[in-house]
Amino acid sequence: RLAGGAVARALQASEEQRQKEDEANRVKASRCEQLKAMLEEEGGQASAKPKDKIALEIREDPGSGKQHDLAGYSDAQAKELVREAFATALPSEDGQMVRVSFIVGGGKAVRNKYSETLAKTFGQALQDLGFTQDSTASLTWESGGTFKGQHDTQRNLKLVHVYPRMTRPDAGPEATVESVGAVHKRLASAAWADFIEEVSPWTKRRELRGKAEALLPYLSEAVEEL
């Protein structure tokens, strides 16, 4: 009887361990499938680079300090530029606000290069994204999501300065940086809610999408090794 009881307990423990492993396998597989679904859902808009050349320059280097000349832009092109450049927050690499400037008109010498309604259309497109016009806007975080006009009297040009919505760096330069491999390993075994909370922004923002795409093969390999 004693021997039979020990065998029964061993079999029960083995079955419980098998059930735990099966559940862990299902969780890992579901992570992989969930990330795939999130990438596909956000795919079209998140992965596509801006078609407008100026919008692409802004997304890739918002702090360049360059003045973007909109000579020859139609109102429709200006609206699309604004949407592609500023619909989502720009990352701040150094924790500083940036100013993105546009030439939208000028005096007699250049007036025929710009649509008469360009400045108004540009400002309205920004307002449609929730930006507000603020003549006191400056290079501060409080000015994120604002814009203002300026008449450059020396060059006789009309400018619009945009202070975009931006995301601060997650950590300071002295903070410990978690390696990519460590991040992947942690997320593969993280609680479901923590996993979704961390990877969800990666699938929704073009500049972070590469992180999600790099994680996916790791999760797939982890499932295959089970």
C-alpha positions in Angstrom: 0.0 0.0 0.0 2.8 2.4 0.9 4.5 1.7 -2.4 1.3 2.1 -4.3 0.6 5.5 -2.5 4.0 6.8 -3.4 3.5 5.8 -7.0 0.2 7.6 -7.1 1.6 10.7 -5.6 4.5 10.7 -8.1 2.1 10.2 -10.9 -0.1 13.1 -9.6 2.9 15.4 -9.2 4.1 14.5 -12.7 0.6 15.3 -14.1 0.5 18.6 -12.3 3.9 19.5 -13.7 2.8 18.6 -17.2 -0.2 20.8 -16.9 1.9 23.7 -15.7 4.3 23.2 -18.6 1.3 23.0 -21.0 -0.1 26.2 -19.6 3.3 28.0 -19.9 3.5 26.8 -23.5 0.1 28.2 -24.3 1.0 31.6 -22.7 4.2 31.8 -24.7 2.4 30.9 -27.9 -0.3 33.4 -27.2 2.3 36.2 -26.7 3.6 35.5 -30.1 0.2 35.4 -31.8 -0.9 38.5 -29.9 2.2 40.5 -31.1 1.6 39.3 -34.7 -2.0 40.5 -34.5 -1.0 43.9 -33.0 1.6 44.4 -35.7 -0.8 43.5 -38.5 -3.6 45.7 -37.0 -1.3 48.8 -36.9 0.8 47.7 -39.8 -0.4 49.8 -42.7 -0.2 53.2 -41.0 2.5 52.5 -38.5 5.1 51.0 -40.7 4.7 53.2 -43.8 7.2 56.0 -44.1 5.8 59.5 -44.8 5.4 60.0 -48.5 6.2 63.7 -48.2 9.9 64.4 -48.3 9.8 67.2 -45.7 7.6 65.1 -43.4 10.1 62.3 -43.6 13.0 64.6 -42.8 11.1 65.9 -39.7 10.3 62.4 -38.5 13.9 61.3 -38.9 15.6 64.4 -37.5 13.1 66.7 -35.8 15.9 68.8 -34.1 17.8 69.6 -37.3 16.9 73.3 -37.0 16.3 73.5 -40.7 13.7 75.9 -42.2 11.5 73.9 -44.6 10.4 75.9 -47.6 6.9 75.1 -48.8 7.2 77.0 -52.1 5.1 75.2 -54.7 3.0 73.3 -52.2 -0.7 73.1 -52.8 -3.1 73.3 -49.9 -3.8 69.5 -50.1 0.0 68.8 -50.0 0.4 71.1 -47.0 -2.4 69.2 -45.1 -0.8 65.9 -45.9 2.6 67.1 -44.8 1.2 68.3 -41.4 -0.6 65.0 -40.9 2.4 62.8 -41.7 4.8 64.9 -39.7 2.8 65.8 -36.6 -0.1 63.4 -36.2 1.9 61.3 -33.6 4.4 62.6 -31.1 8.1 62.9 -32.1 10.8 61.3 -29.9 13.2 63.6 -28.1 16.6 62.1 -28.1 18.1 64.6 -25.7 15.1 65.5 -23.6 14.8 68.9 -25.3 11.8 70.6 -27.1 12.4 71.4 -30.7 11.1 74.0 -33.1 10.2 73.0 -36.7 10.0 76.0 -39.0 8.3 76.4 -42.3 8.4 79.2 -44.9 4.8 79.7 -46.1 5.0 83.0 -48.0 6.7 86.3 -48.4 7.0 89.7 -50.2 6.7 90.5 -53.8 9.9 88.8 -54.8 8.7 85.4 -53.8 4.9 85.8 -53.4 4.1 83.9 -56.6 5.8 80.8 -55.3 3.3 80.3 -52.5 -0.5 79.7 -52.5 -2.4 82.6 -51.1 -4.2 80.3 -48.7 -1.1 78.3 -47.7 -0.5 79.8 -44.3 -4.1 79.6 -43.3 -4.4 76.0 -44.5 -1.2 75.0 -42.7 -2.5 76.5 -39.5 -5.9 74.9 -39.8 -4.3 71.5 -40.5 -2.3 71.8 -37.2 -5.5 72.8 -35.3 -7.3 69.8 -36.8 -4.6 67.7 -35.0 -5.3 69.5 -31.7 -2.5 72.1 -31.9 -3.2 75.6 -30.6 -1.8 78.9 -31.8 0.3 80.6 -29.1 2.3 83.7 -29.8 4.3 83.1 -26.6 5.4 79.5 -27.6 9.1 78.8 -27.0 11.5 75.9 -26.6 9.9 74.5 -23.5 8.0 71.3 -22.8 5.0 73.3 -21.9 4.8 74.6 -25.5 4.5 71.1 -27.0 1.5 71.0 -29.3 1.5 74.7 -30.3 2.5 76.9 -33.2 3.0 80.5 -34.0 3.5 82.7 -37.1 6.4 85.2 -37.7 7.2 87.8 -40.3 10.9 87.7 -40.9 11.4 91.4 -41.8 15.0 91.0 -42.8 14.2 88.5 -45.5 10.6 89.5 -46.0 9.3 86.0 -45.4 6.3 84.6 -43.6 7.2 81.7 -41.3 5.3 79.2 -39.1 7.1 77.7 -36.1 5.7 74.4 -34.8 6.5 73.1 -31.4 5.5 69.4 -31.8 4.2 67.0 -29.2 7.2 65.0 -28.1 8.1 62.1 -25.9 10.8 62.4 -23.3 13.6 59.8 -23.2 12.7 57.0 -20.8 15.9 57.3 -18.8 18.8 59.7 -18.3 22.2 59.1 -19.8 23.6 57.6 -16.6 20.8 55.1 -16.1 21.5 51.4 -16.6 20.5 50.4 -20.2 18.8 47.0 -20.5 20.2 45.0 -23.4 18.0 43.9 -26.3 18.4 40.3 -25.3 17.5 41.0 -21.7 14.4 42.8 -22.8 13.3 39.9 -25.0 13.9 37.4 -22.3 12.0 39.4 -19.8 9.0 40.0 -22.0 8.9 36.3 -23.0 8.1 35.4 -19.3 6.4 38.6 -18.2 2.9 38.7 -16.9 0.4 39.1 -19.7 -0.8 42.5 -18.6 2.8 43.7 -18.3 3.6 42.3 -21.7 0.7 44.0 -23.4 1.4 47.3 -21.7 5.0 47.4 -22.8 4.7 46.2 -26.4 1.5 48.0 -27.3 3.2 51.4 -27.9 5.8 49.7 -30.1 3.2 48.6 -32.6 1.5 52.0 -32.7 4.5 54.3 -33.3 6.5 54.1 -36.5 9.7 54.9 -34.8 9.3 52.1 -32.3 7.9 49.4 -34.6 11.3 47.9 -35.2 11.5 46.9 -31.5 8.3 44.9 -31.9 9.5 43.3 -35.1 12.8 42.3 -33.5 10.9 40.7 -30.5 8.7 38.6 -32.7 11.4 36.1 -34.0 12.6 35.7 -30.4 9.0 34.8 -29.3 8.6 32.4 -32.2 11.9 30.6 -31.4 10.8 30.3 -27.8 7.6 28.6 -28.9 9.4 26.3 -31.2 11.8 25.2 -28.5 9.0 24.2 -26.2 
